[in-house]
């Protein structure tokens, strides 16, 4: 599956249950019986319609004091040649989940008692420094005992300090 996988996997499973082929699944690449490689057109996922995962499935991890890996955005707009994500998201710009979705994720993290969250976004800050602070505030409000961290580009660390001032990182640190 190329691109977003959540719609494709549902379609593939439904087709298999019905006993049909899955050759029309959006984003699917496969080798036809003739040997030809088929690439079905990718269909972008509307992140505003994304479903919140069932956190009850992760109860054992939370009870063990575990961490969970989440995403607040998808893709990265930079296109660095050294990055493996570039091969999978060619021509796709960075897209953010609505803040209401991120808030619901954080509420679930707090409710289930996770000790930590790692935001697995390709580029968490994405030059949207205000959003990172808003996410920090959501942790402070809904999951104050949960620590959190993220990956971002080194140039964005410097840009954040230049644009937002040295206190920017202290605000994020205080939020978790």
Secondary structure, DSSP 4 states (H G I P E B T S, - for coil): --S--HHHHHHHHHHHHTT---TT-TT-EEE-TTS-EEEPPP----GGGPPPP-GGGGHHHHHTT-EEEE-SEE--SS--TT-THHHHSTT---EE--HHHHHHHHHHHHHHT-SEEEE--SSSSTT-HHHHHHHHHHHHHH-TT-EEEE---HHHHHHHHHHH-THHHHHHHHT-
